[in-house]
Amino acid sequence: MEKEEIEVISLWDSKAEQLVFDILREKINLDFYQINKHISLKEIFKKETKAPWMECHIDLLITDLKDYPVLGIEINGIRHWNESEYKKRDREKKEIFAEAGVPLVCIPLPELPSYTKEEYKTNYAKALSELLDIFLLPFYYKTSYPIYCRMCGQQLEQKFKNDYTGSFYCCSNKKCKFKTISAEKIPNMFKLKKESYEEEL
């Protein structure tokens, strides 16, 4: 029997997906967070019975340095708009992320313009960066993100002080001995924008 040749393929589904990853590397505070690509949902979420979403993957997943999920990012090209199978999977992903309490951002990509190689590096990259900023704006100046108990693994609940001057996290598992942590102690996921920094000074 003739041996079948093994083909080495790209880790990316599209050039745009790879470009989003490169742009995020400039935006994410990589001292405290990591960007993971093409992670299967069954590696992120656990369920006793088998569910259809277990066979799906997320394009990009931002986690803290302990590998707990903080933000899911989906890059939705033209197929996600027109094909029923893609729409069904997108619904399943949104439902499981919502159920688990982890934010999921779905970025609808326009069709790739026919740029030259040099124009692609400048024009399209700039347009894509601006599009990302629009969808990620709610997360830019947030001090708190989903955080998980290091003792029992359960997602912590964010609560506010009586006078609303600050917030903190505590574990909802009554048997857990986790102490509360101030929400302000959780580092910003995104690098502070230069103009914002100058305003604060």
WOGI-V603415 format. One record per residue. N is the residue number from 1. NEAR is the number of other ideal C-beta (glycine too) atoms within 12 Angstrom. D_CENTER is the distance of its C-alpha to the mean C-alpha in Angstrom with 1 decimal. Layout:
BEGIN
n:N near:NEAR d_center:D_CENTER
n:N near:NEAR d_center:D_CENTER
END
This chain:
BEGIN
n:1 near:3 d_center:44.9
n:2 near:4 d_center:43.2
n:3 near:5 d_center:40.0
n:4 near:6 d_center:37.0
n:5 near:6 d_center:35.3
n:6 near:6 d_center:31.7
n:7 near:6 d_center:29.6
n:8 near:6 d_center:26.8
n:9 near:8 d_center:23.9
n:10 near:13 d_center:20.9
n:11 near:16 d_center:17.5
n:12 near:19 d_center:16.2
n:13 near:25 d_center:16.9
n:14 near:22 d_center:17.8
n:15 near:23 d_center:18.5
n:16 near:32 d_center:16.2
n:17 near:29 d_center:13.2
n:18 near:25 d_center:14.5
n:19 near:32 d_center:15.2
n:20 near:37 d_center:11.6
n:21 near:32 d_center:10.8
n:22 near:23 d_center:14.0
n:23 near:31 d_center:13.3
n:24 near:37 d_center:10.1
n:25 near:22 d_center:12.3
n:26 near:20 d_center:14.6
n:27 near:32 d_center:12.5
n:28 near:34 d_center:10.5
n:29 near:27 d_center:13.0
n:30 near:20 d_center:13.3
n:31 near:13 d_center:16.2
n:32 near:21 d_center:14.1
n:33 near:33 d_center:10.5
n:34 near:26 d_center:9.7
n:35 near:31 d_center:7.7
n:36 near:29 d_center:8.5
n:37 near:27 d_center:9.6
n:38 near:26 d_center:11.1
n:39 near:27 d_center:10.8
n:40 near:19 d_center:13.2
n:41 near:33 d_center:12.5
n:42 near:18 d_center:15.7
n:43 near:18 d_center:14.5
n:44 near:32 d_center:11.9
n:45 near:30 d_center:14.2
n:46 near:15 d_center:18.0
n:47 near:15 d_center:20.6
n:48 near:7 d_center:24.4
n:49 near:8 d_center:25.2
n:50 near:10 d_center:23.8
n:51 near:18 d_center:21.6
n:52 near:18 d_center:20.8
n:53 near:29 d_center:17.0
n:54 near:21 d_center:17.5
n:55 near:16 d_center:18.3
n:56 near:31 d_center:15.1
n:57 near:26 d_center:12.2
n:58 near:40 d_center:8.6
n:59 near:39 d_center:8.5
n:60 near:40 d_center:5.6
n:61 near:37 d_center:4.0
n:62 near:39 d_center:4.3
n:63 near:31 d_center:7.5
n:64 near:28 d_center:10.7
n:65 near:19 d_center:13.8
n:66 near:16 d_center:15.0
n:67 near:18 d_center:12.2
n:68 near:29 d_center:11.1
n:69 near:36 d_center:7.6
n:70 near:41 d_center:6.4
n:71 near:38 d_center:3.1
n:72 near:38 d_center:2.7
n:73 near:39 d_center:4.1
n:74 near:35 d_center:7.8
n:75 near:39 d_center:10.6
n:76 near:33 d_center:13.7
n:77 near:26 d_center:17.0
n:78 near:16 d_center:20.4
n:79 near:19 d_center:20.6
n:80 near:26 d_center:18.0
n:81 near:16 d_center:20.5
n:82 near:13 d_center:23.7
n:83 near:14 d_center:23.5
n:84 near:12 d_center:23.8
n:85 near:14 d_center:22.3
n:86 near:23 d_center:19.0
n:87 near:17 d_center:19.1
n:88 near:17 d_center:19.9
n:89 near:27 d_center:17.0
n:90 near:30 d_center:14.6
n:91 near:21 d_center:16.4
n:92 near:26 d_center:16.2
n:93 near:38 d_center:12.4
n:94 near:26 d_center:12.3
n:95 near:20 d_center:15.1
n:96 near:30 d_center:13.9
n:97 near:30 d_center:10.6
n:98 near:16 d_center:13.0
n:99 near:17 d_center:15.6
n:100 near:26 d_center:13.6
n:101 near:24 d_center:12.6
n:102 near:32 d_center:8.8
n:103 near:27 d_center:7.4
n:104 near:37 d_center:6.3
n:105 near:33 d_center:6.9
n:106 near:28 d_center:9.4
n:107 near:31 d_center:11.0
n:108 near:23 d_center:14.7
n:109 near:30 d_center:16.2
n:110 near:16 d_center:19.9
n:111 near:16 d_center:22.1
n:112 near:22 d_center:22.4
n:113 near:16 d_center:25.4
n:114 near:10 d_center:28.2
n:115 near:20 d_center:28.0
n:116 near:11 d_center:29.9
n:117 near:12 d_center:28.3
n:118 near:10 d_center:28.7
n:119 near:15 d_center:27.7
n:120 near:20 d_center:24.5
n:121 near:18 d_center:23.6
n:122 near:15 d_center:24.4
n:123 near:19 d_center:24.5
n:124 near:29 d_center:21.6
n:125 near:27 d_center:19.3
n:126 near:17 d_center:20.3
n:127 near:24 d_center:19.8
n:128 near:36 d_center:16.3
n:129 near:25 d_center:15.5
n:130 near:17 d_center:17.1
n:131 near:24 d_center:15.3
n:132 near:33 d_center:11.8
n:133 near:22 d_center:13.5
n:134 near:16 d_center:14.7
n:135 near:28 d_center:11.5
n:136 near:30 d_center:9.8
n:137 near:17 d_center:13.2
n:138 near:15 d_center:12.9
n:139 near:31 d_center:10.5
n:140 near:24 d_center:12.8
n:141 near:18 d_center:15.7
n:142 near:24 d_center:14.5
n:143 near:22 d_center:15.9
n:144 near:27 d_center:14.4
n:145 near:34 d_center:11.2
n:146 near:33 d_center:11.4
n:147 near:38 d_center:13.6
n:148 near:31 d_center:15.6
n:149 near:25 d_center:19.3
n:150 near:21 d_center:20.3
n:151 near:16 d_center:23.6
n:152 near:16 d_center:22.8
n:153 near:18 d_center:19.1
n:154 near:24 d_center:19.0
n:155 near:27 d_center:16.4
n:156 near:32 d_center:18.3
n:157 near:25 d_center:19.5
n:158 near:26 d_center:19.5
n:159 near:19 d_center:23.0
n:160 near:16 d_center:25.0
n:161 near:14 d_center:28.3
n:162 near:9 d_center:31.4
n:163 near:7 d_center:31.8
n:164 near:9 d_center:28.1
n:165 near:11 d_center:28.3
n:166 near:19 d_center:25.3
n:167 near:25 d_center:23.0
n:168 near:26 d_center:22.4
n:169 near:30 d_center:20.7
n:170 near:24 d_center:22.9
n:171 near:26 d_center:22.9
n:172 near:19 d_center:24.1
n:173 near:17 d_center:25.7
n:174 near:11 d_center:29.3
n:175 near:11 d_center:30.3
n:176 near:20 d_center:27.7
n:177 near:13 d_center:29.1
n:178 near:24 d_center:25.9
n:179 near:15 d_center:26.9
n:180 near:22 d_center:25.0
n:181 near:24 d_center:22.9
n:182 near:21 d_center:22.7
n:183 near:26 d_center:19.4
n:184 near:17 d_center:20.5
n:185 near:18 d_center:20.4
n:186 near:27 d_center:16.6
n:187 near:23 d_center:15.8
n:188 near:27 d_center:13.9
n:189 near:37 d_center:10.4
n:190 near:33 d_center:11.7
n:191 near:23 d_center:15.1
n:192 near:20 d_center:17.8
n:193 near:19 d_center:19.1
n:194 near:10 d_center:22.7
n:195 near:10 d_center:24.4
n:196 near:15 d_center:22.9
n:197 near:12 d_center:24.1
n:198 near:9 d_center:27.5
n:199 near:10 d_center:27.8
n:200 near:10 d_center:27.3
n:201 near:8 d_center:30.1
END
